[in-house]
Amino acid sequence: MFDIDRFGNYLSGLRKRADMTQSELADRLNLTRQAVSRYERGESFPDVSVLVKIAEIFGVSTDELINAGGPSAGESAILENVVNGRQSFIAKDFADIAGLAPILKPSILEKLAKNFSVKGIDISEIIKLAEYLNEESVASLLANAEFDELNYDILEKFMPLLSAQSKMKIFENILAGDMDWQFLRVLMRYNDGFLLDSWVEAAVIDGALPEECLKILGCCG
């Protein structure tokens, strides 16, 4: 898994061996000293254009910079494609996407996740990406998600990250029988601006949900 701290230590070593201050490197990169400091402390990762400039300044390849973070083979391939500006590429392992999520732009993550939105991934994996993706991308992943590993703790962590659109996807899966109706207990606790009460009542009347669901409305209302 790509280790941003290892990358930061490597960058710091390159700068020191070149007898260069953070301010001097920042000037050459057209950045602030604080930005360089964050790179070296592993708090952020350079944009592609900055990464290329760093490689030029220190006379190393971008591959060498990428590999300094100890990426997996899949992560390395993704980063190399991004650096080289390739637009059409896919990830073979979802773990590689999740590992790189903190350092990739949302637009790149959306392209990588699109392939998995078609074939479906476990909902616990979607949680790892939710805070980095836009609402439409999360909803697309949820539409084809597999819920075998879902439990209350996972859903509880997930709910604050969801838009009304994504919450509706969860509700639709409950109606379809893909998820236990008991998960409504969690869904109802994050019902702000989401007209779930009336939908649950209508589903009970239509026989799509058991009458016990009305007790959940009473507890969470």
PEMONOR-V516548 format. One record per residue. N is the residue number from 1. RES is the residue in one small letter. SS is DSSP state (H for helix, E for strand, L for the rest). PHI is phi in radians with two decimals (none if undefined). D_LAST is the distance of its C-alpha to the last C-alpha in Angstrom with 2 decimals. Layout:
n/res/ss/phi/d_last
N/RES/SS/PHI/D_LAST
N/RES/SS/PHI/D_LAST
This chain:
n/res/ss/phi/d_last
1/m/L/none/43.35
2/f/L/-1.05/44.24
3/d/L/-1.93/44.44
4/i/H/-1.15/44.17
5/d/H/-1.17/45.59
6/r/H/-1.11/48.70
7/f/H/-1.07/49.13
8/g/H/-1.06/48.89
9/n/H/-1.11/51.53
10/y/H/-1.14/53.76
11/l/H/-1.08/53.54
12/s/H/-1.06/54.32
13/g/H/-1.13/57.33
14/l/H/-1.05/58.61
15/r/H/-1.12/58.46
16/k/H/-1.19/60.22
17/r/H/-1.15/62.93
18/a/L/-1.51/63.57
19/d/L/0.94/63.97
20/m/L/-2.11/61.36
21/t/L/-1.42/58.91
22/q/H/-1.06/55.27
23/s/H/-1.13/56.20
24/e/H/-1.14/59.07
25/l/H/-1.14/56.95
26/a/H/-1.05/54.29
27/d/H/-1.05/57.01
28/r/H/-1.23/58.27
29/l/H/-1.62/54.78
30/n/L/1.05/54.08
31/l/L/-2.21/51.08
32/t/L/-1.52/50.32
33/r/H/-1.06/51.38
34/q/H/-1.09/47.74
35/a/H/-1.13/46.93
36/v/H/-1.11/49.75
37/s/H/-1.06/48.63
38/r/H/-1.15/45.13
39/y/H/-1.05/46.80
40/e/H/-1.24/48.96
41/r/L/-1.53/46.17
42/g/L/1.31/44.12
43/e/L/-1.62/41.35
44/s/L/-2.71/41.88
45/f/L/-2.17/44.03
46/p/L/-1.09/46.55
47/d/L/-1.13/46.08
48/v/H/-0.95/48.50
49/s/H/-1.09/50.98
50/v/H/-1.24/51.04
51/l/H/-1.06/51.51
52/v/H/-1.13/54.54
53/k/H/-1.15/56.00
54/i/H/-1.05/55.60
55/a/H/-1.06/57.49
56/e/H/-1.18/60.24
57/i/H/-1.09/60.61
58/f/H/-1.72/61.04
59/g/L/1.16/62.94
60/v/L/-2.12/60.57
61/s/L/-1.51/58.89
62/t/H/-1.14/55.23
63/d/H/-1.06/55.18
64/e/H/-1.13/56.34
65/l/H/-1.12/53.59
66/i/H/-1.08/50.94
67/n/H/-1.19/52.40
68/a/L/-1.10/52.38
69/g/L/-1.49/48.65
70/g/L/1.09/49.35
71/p/L/-1.28/47.38
72/s/L/-1.24/47.26
73/a/H/-1.05/49.48
74/g/H/-1.17/46.57
75/e/H/-1.12/45.30
76/s/H/-1.08/48.88
77/a/H/-1.12/49.32
78/i/H/-1.10/46.19
79/l/H/-1.11/47.27
80/e/H/-1.13/50.80
81/n/H/-1.12/49.64
82/v/H/-1.13/47.55
83/v/H/-1.07/50.48
84/n/L/-1.50/52.89
85/g/L/1.25/50.73
86/r/L/-1.32/50.36
87/q/L/-1.62/47.69
88/s/L/-1.87/47.60
89/f/L/-2.67/46.66
90/i/L/-2.25/44.10
91/a/L/-1.73/42.89
92/k/L/-1.53/43.68
93/d/L/-2.20/41.36
94/f/H/-1.07/37.75
95/a/H/-1.06/38.31
96/d/H/-1.18/40.80
97/i/H/-1.15/38.30
98/a/H/-1.08/35.75
99/g/H/-1.17/38.57
100/l/H/-1.68/39.65
101/a/H/-0.88/36.27
102/p/H/-1.16/36.51
103/i/H/-2.01/39.93
104/l/L/-1.81/39.79
105/k/L/-1.17/38.77
106/p/H/-0.94/35.67
107/s/H/-1.09/38.07
108/i/H/-1.24/40.03
109/l/H/-1.06/37.03
110/e/H/-1.09/35.79
111/k/H/-1.12/39.21
112/l/H/-1.18/39.29
113/a/H/-1.33/35.82
114/k/H/-1.00/36.57
115/n/H/-1.05/38.76
116/f/H/-1.36/36.06
117/s/H/-1.19/33.50
118/v/H/-1.38/35.98
119/k/H/-1.62/36.65
120/g/L/1.53/33.28
121/i/L/-2.37/32.48
122/d/E/-1.22/30.19
123/i/H/-1.05/26.74
124/s/H/-1.11/27.52
125/e/H/-1.31/30.41
126/i/H/-1.09/28.41
127/i/H/-0.99/26.42
128/k/H/-1.13/29.80
129/l/H/-1.81/30.36
130/a/H/-0.94/27.01
131/e/L/-1.28/27.57
132/y/L/-1.81/31.04
133/l/L/-1.84/30.44
134/n/L/-1.36/29.17
135/e/H/-1.10/26.04
136/e/H/-1.13/28.24
137/s/H/-1.19/30.04
138/v/H/-1.11/26.98
139/a/H/-1.10/25.65
140/s/H/-1.14/29.16
141/l/H/-1.13/29.27
142/l/H/-1.15/25.96
143/a/H/-1.04/27.27
144/n/L/-2.12/29.96
145/a/L/-1.23/28.56
146/e/E/-1.79/29.24
147/f/L/-1.90/26.39
148/d/L/-1.07/28.63
149/e/L/-1.68/28.06
150/l/L/-1.25/24.30
151/n/L/-2.43/22.42
152/y/H/-1.12/19.16
153/d/H/-1.12/21.03
154/i/H/-1.10/22.45
155/l/H/-1.13/19.28
156/e/H/-1.07/17.63
157/k/H/-1.23/20.72
158/f/H/-1.35/20.71
159/m/H/-0.99/17.30
160/p/L/-1.09/18.11
161/l/L/-1.59/21.25
162/l/L/-1.62/19.91
163/s/L/-1.45/19.92
164/a/H/-1.06/17.80
165/q/H/-1.09/20.83
166/s/H/-1.25/20.85
167/k/H/-1.08/17.18
168/m/H/-1.13/18.13
169/k/H/-1.09/21.07
170/i/H/-1.07/19.01
171/f/H/-1.09/16.99
172/e/H/-1.10/20.39
173/n/H/-1.19/21.83
174/i/H/-1.15/19.25
175/l/H/-1.08/20.11
176/a/L/-1.33/23.75
177/g/L/1.50/23.59
178/d/L/-1.35/24.71
179/m/L/-2.29/21.71
180/d/L/-1.10/20.09
181/w/H/-1.09/16.87
182/q/H/-1.12/15.64
183/f/H/-1.15/15.47
184/l/H/-1.04/12.23
185/r/H/-1.06/10.75
186/v/H/-1.32/12.38
187/l/H/-1.02/11.87
188/m/H/-1.18/8.08
189/r/H/-1.29/8.66
190/y/L/-2.14/10.99
191/n/L/-1.74/9.40
192/d/L/-1.09/11.11
193/g/L/1.17/13.06
194/f/L/-2.06/12.55
195/l/L/-1.34/11.80
196/l/H/-1.39/10.63
197/d/H/-0.93/8.41
198/s/H/-1.17/11.71
199/w/H/-1.18/13.82
200/v/H/-1.13/12.34
201/e/H/-1.04/12.71
202/a/H/-1.13/16.17
203/a/H/-1.17/17.13
204/v/H/-1.15/16.51
205/i/H/-1.08/18.59
206/d/H/-1.37/21.22
207/g/L/1.50/21.41
208/a/L/-1.37/20.71
209/l/L/-2.27/17.86
210/p/L/-1.25/17.87
211/e/L/-1.10/15.94
212/e/L/-1.01/14.51
213/c/H/-1.11/12.12
214/l/H/-1.17/10.25
215/k/H/-1.17/9.73
216/i/H/-1.12/8.11
217/l/H/-1.07/5.45
218/g/H/-1.15/5.30
219/c/H/-1.28/5.78
220/c/H/-1.75/3.74
221/g/L/-1.36/0.00
